[in-house]
Amino acid sequence: MRFFSLGLAVNAAQGHGVGLQPREGYGHAAIAALAIEALRKTFEGSIDGGELGGLVLIHRELFADLGGGLGACVGGAHIVLGGHFDAGDRATALLSDAGQQRLALGQQLVLERLGLCSVHGFIVRKWRPHTLMLVNDCDGRQQDPVPTRFPGVVMHPSPDYSRYQTLHITRRGEGGAVLDIQMKATNGKLPTAGHDGHRELTEIWRDVGRDDSVRCAVLRGEGLGFSGGGDLALVQDMADDFEVRTRVWKEARDLVYNVINCDKPIVSAMHGPAVGAGLVAGLLADISIASRSAKIVDGHTRLGVAAGDHAAIIWPLLCGMAKAKYYLMLCEPVSGEEAERIGLVSLAVEEDQLLPKAYEVADKLAAGSQTAIRWTKYALNNWLRQAGPSFDTSLALEFMGFGGPDVREGVASLRERRAPRF
């Protein structure tokens, strides 16, 4: 007997495979229970004489929203096989007697598992030979139980993106599967990473990874450029306060590893200056796109600290050791055009084509095979994981520098707009 794996069944319930967004609450609870109980215990047998080859689970409300477009998503017309049921009722499905009994048993298992009296508008639809699509239209008036123990399955609610204050986050593309993340230019010019901005740029990639409705993320900047580096007030606090320094060290470490370990593909669109924490995510993105006139600068040595962050883990791999040492040690700017030539970024385009190209790439990634794309990313990023000890060393040396005298001169020179005198 061939079924979707349990994980894929729950992913399908949350919208994967058809470009849908999940909805929190009641619908998912019932669908998850169905995926675990009804699949395993009920449909062990034939469906109209044939094997059950696959399963698609979709919330009824989303099904209705798609209308006729769903046929294009799943590749065929649908035959209604089931309907509303209550506890103790037999299914009113247009199946053979044996199939009807199995379906009724599955309904009873779902009701018992969730402790409900009834599930309203439950529909079973047949799609392609020997494949069921289960569409749940639970009545929102009933209490919303949350399953607490489903072996092998972890249910994640959609993150609350409204809590991010330094990032403007919207959805785009089919089914809202592309998350558009814009770093805000709170100073009206460039996005800079202060205390909140640095923390949020670290945390967002965990949320992207947990959000089952997201298939790809685009990172871009607001205003005159992609990112303006660390806020000088934050740098000063790191130099003055050991607790701040150790907290930001952990955030800097997590930022790099969170981007690397996020299973969703990330596309960056860099224009104007690209410096600091924003540049970390921009160059670690799976597809990095820069305007030809972009100005990429790793400014650590200019500030008086070692080039930690992402430098040691990614620059030598992208553009070679000779180029990496030249640009990192001398703190020389790299144009987007030159960055493409030496392999530091994936693509360089004219500035007016930057965002359209980034969205085009993101849409293609979102429409592709998610397992194939994500597993390819995971395998390739093992090159970066192997460089983890080099990165950890560089980051430790950078933050050691924040406790030394050179960083104070670096900060002073930036504030006074003069060359540093180390």
Secondary structure, 3 states (H helix, E strand, C coil): CCCCCHHHHHHHHCCCCCCCCCCCCHHHHHHHHHHHHHHHHCCCCCECCECCCEEEEEEHHHHHHHCCHHHHHHCCCCEECCCCEECCCCCCCCCCHHHHHHHHHHHHHHHHHHCCCEECCCEEEECCCCEEEEEECCCCCCCCCCCCCCCCCCCCCCCCHHHCCCEEEEEECHHHCEEEEEECCCCCCCCCECHHHHHHHHHHHHHHHHCCCCCEEEEEECCCCCEECECHHHHHHHHHCHHHHHHHHHHHHHHHHHHHHCCCCEEEEECCEEEHHHHHHHHHCCEEEEECCCEEECCHHHHCCCCCCCHHHHHHHHHCHHHHHHHHHHCCCEEHHHHHHHCCCCEEECHHHHHHHHHHHHHHHHHCCHHHHHHHHHHHCHHHHHCHHHHHHHHHHHHHHCCCCHHHHHHHHHHCCCCCCC
